[in-house]
């Protein structure tokens, strides 16, 4: 359990929040949400003790242990992968080191022997003799293979380091667990495993994430940072979002009477509760809506960007034909082979693979930026495309301001360009920035504005939610659902895929798995699981 009493955090003259009085209890998972800069990660840093609050206290129950997902992926480069994970349980790790020192002595005194006996008893109570086995299983579940477990951290890839740091945070069943963006750089299968793992914990967990499906799958309560306050709500992210939108519409309807508002809100809670009870999501097992009440539902101050894709030209019946495509990685690894498909008018297709480089290679090939190792592709004559690449670095190696930068990509005067930037929440002072100094999220919003200028009838999106906040992801998602043209995309966002895609094409070294179905149906289909295992050579 974690108790915050009169907590206040201020940087210079800016107060993030004050008078925060909250209690986080065991058996609950708290999803922390808020606009960029609201102070989500800062709150976790204050709770962990990394940051000293300006006022107030953070307390745990006596004897409880806290574990934190660390962001410095180079901190443990001098240790092995296994030792790094074991250090996640500090009392056990300290015990191991002290025992090693005692047993390394040429001669042990009686006092040393007594101390060693004490340490052995404590080690057994902490399940120390099963520690390496447990750590190995965690690593395996997170996609770090056995051959990597005793390598130096400095010798593994950055993607693997992310997974090791997550294993370190989870190891040893800490009483209180703080996770800041735990799904970053994880593939969809690993995220699904993490959802199940966290949902079965009985400890207290606080999570910051931009992955809506993940928040919905694990959160029993939502901590919203807004209005300069930190407020606790029952329910997951979807309940918070839908209820805040409903409250906003009610606030804008000044003619609606209080009794009508209350009746509408109560009906919303009843309907949402019924949906959750029928849901397959793990949160339904935690009775997350037990304490809901009308008074909790208030409009949010969040601003959502105006992401609106429109088609200048209606597409014909021929969209894209791909025949026998093959792509190799730089080291000769087969990314995909024998890839053939025809995209039909109006289809919204997500591309999947165990190797994320496969989707990027496909998109680069069909956009003419890369040559296939074999095979052909052909676009229909009526098709116009707008491409959002995974790596946008080359677009921002300039000292132009935002208006001049955007003007390169479409017709229109300065006023037009400013309106597109305004839709993407760039203020007047922002548009004079040099594009080379923009943040990752600002660059992505610029790239989306650039795409909107094209009025294309086929959108190609390589992991479009990277660097975006929840508000931008929600707005992006909502518009793609409404878009009448074709969409070809790759994503690590479960909700994004499940609500946009009506066709799944998985790229493998032995061809494709091609299904007309939702993503949820795809991942739970046993026959498809067997087919995937064969295609990847795992069966």
C-alpha positions as CSV (number, residue, x, y, z in Angstrom):
1,X,0.0,0.0,0.0
2,X,1.2,3.5,-0.8
3,X,-0.2,6.6,0.9
4,X,0.3,10.1,-0.4
5,X,-0.4,12.9,2.1
6,X,-0.6,16.6,1.1
7,X,1.8,16.0,-1.8
8,X,2.9,19.0,-3.9
9,X,5.3,19.2,-6.8
10,X,6.5,22.5,-8.3
11,X,9.2,23.4,-10.8
12,X,10.1,27.0,-10.6
13,X,6.9,29.0,-10.7
14,X,4.9,26.1,-12.3
15,X,2.9,24.0,-9.9
16,X,2.1,20.6,-11.4
17,X,-0.2,19.7,-8.5
18,X,-0.7,20.2,-4.8
19,X,-2.8,18.8,-1.9
20,X,-2.6,15.3,-3.4
21,X,-4.1,12.9,-0.8
22,X,-4.4,9.4,-2.2
23,X,-4.2,5.8,-1.0
24,X,-3.1,3.0,-3.4
25,X,-4.0,-0.4,-2.1
26,X,-3.0,-4.0,-2.8
27,X,-5.0,-5.9,-5.4
28,X,-5.5,-2.8,-7.6
29,X,-3.8,-1.6,-10.7
30,X,-3.9,2.1,-11.2
31,X,-3.6,3.5,-14.7
32,X,-2.1,7.1,-14.6
33,X,-3.3,9.3,-17.4
34,X,-2.9,13.0,-18.3
35,X,-1.8,15.3,-21.1
36,X,1.9,15.6,-22.1
37,X,3.6,17.6,-19.4
38,X,0.9,17.1,-16.8
39,X,3.3,15.2,-14.5
40,X,2.6,11.5,-14.9
41,X,6.2,10.3,-14.8
42,X,7.0,13.0,-12.2
43,X,4.4,11.5,-9.9
44,X,6.0,8.0,-10.2
45,X,9.5,9.6,-9.5
46,X,8.1,11.3,-6.4
47,X,6.5,8.0,-5.2
48,X,9.7,6.0,-5.8
49,X,11.9,8.6,-3.9
50,X,13.9,9.6,-7.0
51,X,12.4,13.1,-6.8
52,X,11.9,15.0,-3.5
53,X,8.4,16.6,-3.4
54,X,8.1,20.2,-2.5
55,X,5.6,19.3,0.2
56,X,4.0,16.2,1.7
57,X,4.9,12.6,2.3
58,X,4.9,9.2,0.6
59,X,4.6,6.2,2.8
60,X,4.4,2.4,2.5
61,X,3.5,-0.1,5.1
62,X,6.4,-1.4,7.3
63,X,8.4,-4.2,5.6
64,X,6.9,-3.6,2.1
65,X,9.2,-3.6,-0.9
66,X,8.9,-1.3,-3.9
67,X,10.1,-2.0,-7.4
68,X,10.5,0.5,-10.3
69,X,10.9,0.0,-14.0
70,X,14.1,1.9,-14.6
71,X,14.7,3.9,-17.8
72,X,18.5,3.9,-17.9
73,X,19.2,0.9,-20.1
74,X,23.0,1.3,-19.8
75,X,23.2,1.4,-16.0
76,X,23.9,-2.4,-15.6
77,X,26.2,-2.9,-18.6
78,X,28.9,-4.3,-16.3
79,X,26.6,-7.1,-15.0
80,X,25.2,-10.2,-16.7
81,X,21.5,-10.3,-17.7
82,X,20.7,-12.8,-15.0
83,X,22.4,-10.8,-12.2
84,X,20.6,-7.6,-13.4
85,X,17.2,-9.4,-13.0
86,X,18.2,-10.8,-9.6
87,X,19.1,-7.3,-8.4
88,X,15.4,-6.5,-8.7
89,X,15.0,-8.1,-5.3
90,X,17.5,-6.1,-3.4
91,X,17.2,-7.8,0.0
92,X,17.8,-11.2,-1.7
93,X,20.6,-9.8,-3.8
94,X,22.3,-8.3,-0.7
95,X,21.9,-11.6,1.0
96,X,23.6,-13.4,-1.9
97,X,26.6,-11.0,-2.0
98,X,27.1,-11.3,1.8
99,X,27.0,-15.1,1.7
100,X,29.5,-15.1,-1.2
101,X,31.9,-13.0,0.9
102,X,31.6,-15.3,3.9
103,X,32.0,-18.5,1.9
104,X,35.0,-17.1,0.0
105,X,37.0,-16.8,3.3
106,X,39.8,-19.2,3.8
107,X,38.6,-19.8,7.4
108,X,35.3,-18.9,8.9
109,X,34.9,-18.0,12.5
110,X,32.1,-19.2,14.7
111,X,30.5,-15.7,14.3
112,X,30.8,-16.1,10.5
113,X,29.2,-19.6,10.7
114,X,26.3,-18.2,12.8
115,X,25.8,-15.3,10.4
116,X,25.9,-17.7,7.4
117,X,23.2,-19.8,9.0
118,X,21.0,-16.8,9.5
119,X,21.6,-15.7,5.9
120,X,20.7,-19.2,4.6
121,X,17.4,-19.2,6.5
122,X,16.5,-15.8,5.2
123,X,17.5,-16.8,1.7
124,X,15.3,-19.8,1.8
125,X,12.3,-17.7,3.1
126,X,12.8,-15.4,0.1
127,X,12.7,-18.4,-2.3
128,X,16.3,-17.7,-3.1
129,X,17.0,-21.2,-4.3
130,X,14.4,-20.9,-7.0
131,X,15.5,-17.3,-7.9
132,X,17.5,-18.1,-11.1
133,X,14.8,-20.4,-12.4
134,X,12.1,-17.8,-11.8
135,X,14.2,-15.1,-13.4
136,X,14.9,-17.3,-16.4
137,X,11.2,-17.9,-16.9
138,X,10.4,-14.2,-16.7
139,X,13.1,-13.5,-19.3
140,X,11.8,-16.2,-21.5
141,X,8.2,-14.9,-21.3
142,X,9.5,-11.4,-22.2
143,X,11.3,-12.7,-25.3
144,X,14.9,-12.9,-24.0
145,X,16.1,-16.3,-25.0
146,X,18.1,-18.7,-22.8
147,X,21.3,-18.1,-24.7
148,X,21.3,-14.5,-23.6
149,X,20.8,-15.0,-19.9
150,X,24.4,-15.1,-18.9
151,X,25.7,-12.6,-21.4
152,X,26.9,-9.1,-20.3
153,X,24.2,-6.5,-20.5
154,X,26.6,-4.5,-22.7
155,X,26.5,-7.3,-25.3
156,X,22.8,-7.5,-25.9
157,X,20.6,-5.3,-28.1
158,X,18.7,-2.2,-26.8
159,X,15.4,-4.0,-27.4
160,X,16.5,-6.9,-25.2
161,X,17.8,-4.4,-22.5
162,X,14.2,-3.0,-22.4
163,X,12.9,-6.5,-21.7
164,X,15.6,-7.3,-19.1
165,X,14.8,-4.0,-17.2
166,X,11.1,-5.0,-17.2
167,X,12.0,-8.5,-15.9
168,X,14.1,-6.8,-13.1
169,X,11.1,-4.7,-12.1
170,X,8.7,-7.7,-12.0
171,X,11.1,-10.1,-10.3
172,X,10.5,-11.3,-6.7
173,X,6.8,-10.2,-6.5
174,X,7.4,-6.7,-5.0
175,X,4.6,-5.3,-2.8
176,X,4.4,-2.1,-4.8
177,X,5.3,-1.9,-8.5
178,X,5.8,1.3,-10.5
179,X,5.8,1.0,-14.3
180,X,6.4,3.9,-16.7
181,X,5.6,2.9,-20.3
182,X,6.2,-0.8,-19.8
183,X,5.0,-1.7,-23.3
184,X,7.5,0.4,-25.1
185,X,9.5,-1.7,-27.7
186,X,7.5,-4.8,-26.9
187,X,5.8,-6.9,-29.6
188,X,2.1,-7.6,-29.5
189,X,2.6,-11.2,-28.2
190,X,4.7,-10.0,-25.3
191,X,2.3,-7.2,-24.4
192,X,-0.5,-9.8,-24.3
193,X,1.6,-11.9,-21.9
194,X,2.3,-8.8,-19.7
195,X,-1.4,-8.0,-19.5
196,X,-2.2,-11.5,-18.2
197,X,0.7,-11.4,-15.8
198,X,-0.2,-8.1,-14.2
199,X,-3.9,-8.9,-14.1
200,X,-3.2,-11.9,-11.8
201,X,-1.0,-9.9,-9.3
202,X,-2.4,-9.2,-5.9
203,X,0.1,-6.4,-5.2
204,X,-0.3,-2.7,-5.7
205,X,0.6,-1.6,-9.3
206,X,0.9,2.0,-10.7
207,X,1.2,2.2,-14.5
208,X,1.8,5.1,-16.9
209,X,1.1,4.0,-20.5
210,X,0.0,5.4,-23.9
211,X,-1.4,2.0,-24.9
212,X,-5.2,2.2,-24.4
213,X,-5.8,-1.5,-24.7
214,X,-3.1,-2.3,-22.2
215,X,-4.6,0.2,-19.7
216,X,-8.1,-1.2,-20.3
217,X,-6.9,-4.8,-19.9
218,X,-5.0,-4.2,-16.6
219,X,-6.4,-1.1,-14.8
220,X,-9.0,-1.4,-12.1
221,X,-8.9,2.3,-11.4
222,X,-7.7,5.5,-13.2
223,X,-5.6,8.3,-11.8
224,X,-6.3,11.4,-13.9
225,X,-3.9,14.4,-13.7
226,X,-5.9,17.4,-14.9
227,X,-6.9,20.9,-13.7
228,X,-3.6,20.8,-11.7
229,X,-5.1,18.1,-9.6
230,X,-4.6,14.3,-9.2
231,X,-8.0,12.6,-9.1
232,X,-8.8,8.9,-8.6
233,X,-11.7,7.3,-10.6
234,X,-13.1,3.8,-10.6
235,X,-12.9,2.0,-13.9
236,X,-10.4,1.8,-16.7
237,X,-9.3,4.3,-19.5
238,X,-12.2,3.6,-21.8
239,X,-14.7,4.3,-19.1
240,X,-12.9,7.5,-18.2
241,X,-12.7,8.6,-21.9
242,X,-16.3,7.8,-22.8
243,X,-17.7,9.3,-19.6
244,X,-15.7,12.5,-19.8
245,X,-16.8,13.0,-23.5
246,X,-20.4,12.5,-22.4
247,X,-20.0,15.0,-19.5
248,X,-18.4,17.5,-22.0
249,X,-21.4,17.2,-24.4
250,X,-23.7,17.7,-21.4
251,X,-21.8,20.8,-20.3
252,X,-22.1,22.2,-23.8
253,X,-25.9,21.6,-23.8
254,X,-27.0,24.4,-21.4
255,X,-30.7,23.6,-21.9
256,X,-30.4,20.2,-20.4
257,X,-31.9,20.0,-16.9
258,X,-30.0,18.5,-14.0
259,X,-32.4,15.6,-13.7
260,X,-32.0,14.7,-17.4
261,X,-28.2,14.8,-17.0
262,X,-28.2,12.6,-14.0
263,X,-30.6,10.1,-15.7
264,X,-28.3,10.0,-18.8
265,X,-25.2,9.5,-16.7
266,X,-26.8,6.7,-14.7
267,X,-27.9,5.0,-17.9
268,X,-24.3,5.3,-19.2
269,X,-22.9,3.6,-16.0
270,X,-25.4,0.8,-16.2
271,X,-24.7,0.2,-19.9
272,X,-20.9,0.3,-19.5
273,X,-21.1,-2.0,-16.4
274,X,-23.1,-4.6,-18.4
275,X,-20.6,-4.5,-21.3
276,X,-17.7,-5.0,-18.9
277,X,-19.4,-7.9,-17.2
278,X,-19.6,-9.6,-20.7
279,X,-16.1,-8.7,-21.7
280,X,-13.3,-11.2,-22.0
281,X,-10.9,-8.5,-20.6
282,X,-9.1,-9.5,-17.5
283,X,-10.3,-6.4,-15.7
284,X,-13.9,-7.8,-15.5
285,X,-12.6,-10.2,-12.9
286,X,-11.6,-7.4,-10.6
287,X,-15.1,-5.8,-10.4
288,X,-13.6,-2.4,-11.3
289,X,-16.9,-0.7,-11.4
290,X,-18.2,-1.5,-8.0
291,X,-17.9,2.0,-6.6
292,X,-19.0,4.1,-9.6
293,X,-21.2,7.1,-9.1
294,X,-22.5,9.9,-11.1
295,X,-20.5,12.6,-9.2
296,X,-17.2,11.0,-10.5
297,X,-18.1,11.9,-14.1
298,X,-16.7,15.3,-15.2
299,X,-15.6,16.8,-18.5
300,X,-11.9,16.9,-19.1
301,X,-9.7,19.9,-20.2
302,X,-7.9,17.7,-22.7
303,X,-7.4,19.1,-26.2
304,X,-7.6,16.6,-29.1
305,X,-5.9,17.3,-32.4
306,X,-8.0,17.7,-35.5
307,X,-6.8,14.8,-37.5
308,X,-9.0,14.7,-40.6
309,X,-8.0,12.7,-43.7
310,X,-10.1,13.4,-46.9
311,X,-9.8,12.0,-50.4
312,X,-9.4,14.3,-53.4
313,X,-10.1,11.4,-55.8
314,X,-12.4,8.4,-55.5
315,X,-10.3,5.3,-56.0
316,X,-11.1,2.7,-58.7
317,X,-11.4,-1.0,-58.2
318,X,-7.7,-1.7,-58.7
319,X,-5.8,-0.7,-55.6
320,X,-2.5,-2.7,-55.1
321,X,-1.3,-6.1,-56.5
322,X,1.7,-7.7,-54.9
323,X,3.3,-10.9,-56.4
324,X,6.1,-13.0,-54.9
325,X,7.8,-10.3,-52.9
326,X,10.9,-11.2,-50.9
327,X,13.1,-9.0,-48.6
328,X,16.3,-9.7,-46.9
329,X,17.8,-7.9,-43.9
330,X,21.3,-6.5,-44.2
331,X,22.8,-9.6,-42.5
332,X,21.0,-11.9,-45.0
333,X,18.1,-12.8,-42.6
334,X,14.9,-13.5,-44.6
335,X,12.4,-10.8,-43.5
336,X,9.6,-12.3,-45.7
337,X,9.4,-14.4,-48.8
338,X,6.7,-15.4,-51.3
339,X,4.4,-12.5,-50.3
340,X,1.4,-12.2,-52.6
341,X,-1.8,-10.4,-52.0
342,X,-4.4,-8.1,-53.7
343,X,-5.8,-5.2,-51.8
344,X,-9.5,-4.6,-52.5
345,X,-11.3,-1.2,-52.5
346,X,-12.0,0.1,-49.0
347,X,-10.0,-2.5,-47.1
348,X,-8.1,-1.5,-44.1
349,X,-5.2,-3.9,-43.7
350,X,-2.8,-4.4,-40.8
351,X,0.5,-6.1,-41.5
352,X,2.1,-8.2,-38.7
353,X,5.3,-10.1,-38.2
354,X,7.5,-11.5,-35.4
355,X,10.2,-9.3,-37.0
356,X,9.1,-5.6,-37.0
357,X,11.7,-4.9,-39.8
358,X,9.5,-6.9,-42.1
359,X,6.6,-4.4,-42.2
360,X,9.0,-1.5,-42.6
361,X,10.7,-3.3,-45.5
362,X,7.4,-3.9,-47.2
363,X,6.2,-0.3,-46.9
364,X,9.6,1.0,-48.1
365,X,9.3,-1.3,-51.2
366,X,5.8,-0.4,-52.2
367,X,6.6,3.3,-51.7
368,X,9.6,3.0,-54.1
369,X,12.2,3.7,-51.5
370,X,13.7,0.2,-51.5
371,X,14.2,-2.5,-54.1
372,X,12.7,-5.9,-53.4
373,X,15.0,-8.9,-53.5
374,X,12.5,-10.6,-55.8
375,X,8.8,-10.1,-56.8
376,X,6.7,-7.3,-58.1
377,X,4.0,-4.8,-57.0
378,X,1.6,-2.6,-59.0
379,X,-0.6,0.3,-57.9
380,X,-3.9,1.1,-59.6
381,X,-3.8,4.1,-61.8
382,X,-6.4,6.0,-59.7
383,X,-4.5,5.5,-56.4
384,X,-2.7,8.3,-54.6
385,X,-0.8,7.5,-51.4
386,X,0.3,9.3,-48.3
387,X,3.1,7.6,-46.3
388,X,4.0,7.9,-42.7
389,X,7.4,6.2,-42.3
390,X,8.8,4.7,-39.1
391,X,11.9,6.8,-39.2
392,X,11.2,10.5,-40.1
393,X,14.7,11.8,-39.3
394,X,15.6,12.9,-42.8
395,X,12.5,15.1,-42.9
396,X,13.7,17.3,-40.0
397,X,17.3,18.0,-40.8
398,X,16.5,21.6,-41.5
399,X,16.4,25.0,-39.8
400,X,13.1,26.0,-41.4
401,X,10.2,27.0,-39.2
402,X,7.1,24.9,-39.1
403,X,5.1,27.0,-41.7
404,X,7.9,27.0,-44.3
405,X,8.5,23.2,-43.6
406,X,4.9,22.3,-44.2
407,X,4.6,24.5,-47.3
408,X,7.0,22.1,-49.1
409,X,4.4,19.4,-49.1
410,X,1.3,21.0,-50.5
411,X,-0.4,24.0,-52.1
412,X,-1.7,26.8,-50.1
413,X,-0.6,30.1,-48.5
414,X,0.7,30.8,-45.0
415,X,-2.8,31.0,-43.5
416,X,-3.6,27.6,-44.9
417,X,-0.4,26.1,-43.5
418,X,-1.1,27.7,-40.1
419,X,-4.6,26.2,-40.0
420,X,-3.2,22.7,-40.6
421,X,-0.6,23.2,-37.8
422,X,-3.3,24.7,-35.6
423,X,-5.4,21.5,-36.0
424,X,-2.4,19.6,-34.7
425,X,-2.3,21.8,-31.6
426,X,0.7,24.0,-32.6
427,X,0.2,27.4,-31.1
428,X,1.4,30.7,-32.6
429,X,4.7,30.7,-30.7
430,X,5.3,27.0,-31.7
431,X,5.2,27.6,-35.5
432,X,8.3,29.8,-35.3
433,X,10.4,26.9,-33.9
434,X,13.0,25.3,-36.1
435,X,11.9,21.8,-37.1
436,X,15.3,20.4,-36.2
437,X,14.6,21.0,-32.5
438,X,11.2,19.5,-32.3
439,X,10.4,16.6,-29.9
440,X,9.5,13.2,-31.1
441,X,5.8,13.9,-30.6
442,X,5.9,17.3,-32.3
443,X,7.7,15.7,-35.3
444,X,5.0,13.0,-35.6
445,X,2.2,15.7,-35.5
446,X,4.0,17.6,-38.3
447,X,4.2,14.4,-40.3
448,X,0.5,13.8,-39.9
449,X,-0.2,17.4,-41.0
450,X,1.9,16.7,-44.1
451,X,-0.1,13.6,-44.8
452,X,-3.4,15.5,-44.6
453,X,-2.2,18.0,-47.2
454,X,-2.0,15.2,-49.8
455,X,-5.7,14.3,-49.7
456,X,-4.7,10.7,-50.7
457,X,-7.1,7.8,-51.1
458,X,-4.6,5.3,-49.6
459,X,-2.8,5.8,-46.3
460,X,0.3,3.8,-45.5
461,X,1.2,4.0,-41.8
462,X,4.3,2.4,-40.2
463,X,3.7,2.3,-36.4
464,X,1.8,5.6,-36.4
465,X,1.2,5.8,-32.6
466,X,4.9,6.1,-31.8
467,X,5.7,9.3,-29.8
468,X,2.0,10.3,-29.6
469,X,0.1,11.0,-26.4
470,X,-3.2,9.4,-25.6
471,X,-5.2,12.3,-26.9
472,X,-3.5,12.3,-30.3
473,X,-3.8,8.5,-30.6
474,X,-7.5,8.6,-29.8
475,X,-8.1,11.4,-32.4
476,X,-6.0,9.5,-35.0
477,X,-7.8,6.2,-34.3
478,X,-11.3,7.8,-34.5
479,X,-10.6,9.4,-37.9
480,X,-9.1,6.2,-39.4
481,X,-12.3,4.4,-38.5
482,X,-14.3,6.9,-40.5
483,X,-11.9,7.2,-43.5
484,X,-13.5,5.9,-46.7
485,X,-10.3,5.0,-48.6
486,X,-7.7,2.2,-48.1
487,X,-5.3,2.0,-45.2
488,X,-2.2,-0.2,-45.0
489,X,-0.6,-0.1,-41.6
490,X,1.6,-1.7,-38.9
491,X,1.1,-1.0,-35.2
492,X,2.0,-2.2,-31.7
493,X,-1.3,-0.7,-30.4
494,X,-3.9,-3.5,-29.9
495,X,-6.8,-1.1,-29.7
496,X,-5.7,0.7,-32.8
497,X,-5.4,-2.5,-34.8
498,X,-8.7,-4.0,-33.5
499,X,-10.8,-1.0,-34.2
500,X,-9.3,0.0,-37.6
501,X,-8.3,-3.2,-39.4
502,X,-10.7,-5.5,-41.2
503,X,-8.0,-7.6,-42.8
504,X,-4.9,-9.2,-41.2
505,X,-1.8,-10.1,-43.3
506,X,1.1,-11.6,-41.4
507,X,4.5,-11.6,-43.2
508,X,6.7,-14.6,-42.5
509,X,9.9,-16.1,-44.0
510,X,7.6,-18.8,-45.7
511,X,4.8,-16.6,-47.1
512,X,1.7,-14.9,-45.6
513,X,-1.2,-15.7,-43.3
514,X,-4.1,-13.7,-44.8
515,X,-7.4,-13.4,-43.0
516,X,-10.5,-11.2,-43.2
517,X,-11.3,-10.8,-39.5
518,X,-10.7,-8.6,-36.5
519,X,-7.4,-8.7,-34.6
520,X,-9.0,-10.1,-31.5
521,X,-10.4,-13.0,-33.5
522,X,-7.1,-13.5,-35.1
523,X,-4.9,-13.8,-32.0
524,X,-7.3,-16.2,-30.2
525,X,-7.8,-18.6,-33.2
526,X,-6.2,-21.9,-32.4
527,X,-5.8,-23.0,-36.0
528,X,-4.1,-19.7,-36.8
529,X,-1.7,-20.2,-33.9
530,X,-0.7,-23.6,-35.3
531,X,-0.3,-22.2,-38.8
532,X,1.9,-19.4,-37.5
533,X,4.1,-21.9,-35.6
534,X,4.7,-23.7,-38.9
535,X,5.4,-20.6,-40.9
536,X,8.0,-19.4,-38.4
537,X,9.5,-22.8,-38.1
538,X,8.5,-23.1,-34.4
539,X,6.6,-26.4,-34.9
